[in-house]
Amino acid sequence: MFVPKAEPVVSWRTEPGLVTSFDFDFDHHALCGIKPGDPVALLWKLGPPEDKEAEAEGNYNYYSKGVQVSVENGLVASFVLFWNDKDQKQFLPFSSLCSYRRQKIELRAGISEPEIANIFGEPYWRDEDADEIILFYEFGEIEWEIEIDRREGLTAIVVLTPPLLQDEEQRKIFKVAKPWPPPPRALK
């Protein structure tokens, strides 16, 4: 007798996630061990998302954890870690552990651009306008976009695949004057 297999999303609605802290490992670009490019089915361990309408559009919002996971074609496409959700005003500040170079790092709302550079080093590209600075860090098929409000400091970090700046039109929009692809960047 054929028994249809339940979709992972169905079980998310009734079962809590395995993790309570949404730790982010910058060395592996991973939220609780889940990386961009991984199958959406791995998100079950985060528990049910907190917005069914957004979920239908491929955005798994965890407002209480300060995290949005976007999915495209059944794969994790990006993570957004919010420290100051000044635009949507829905996400609480990300407060889980962050690590880089196998050490705990202190990221918080309001951290400045020099403090970010002190932690992560020089970015591949820096974009700025009157309100915001975006630092782009490139790691092959992974890109980090660190958003810093000029008045309020760190607001969000986006970790995505494929890199936005991989697209020539996007490089023109951001006036990127460096060659693409950038040289490999090692995580020390």
Summary of the structure (lengths in Angstrom):
residues: 188
radius of gyration: 17.1
end to end distance: 53.6
largest distance: 63.9
contacts: 523
relative contact order: 0.14
helix: 20%
strand: 31%
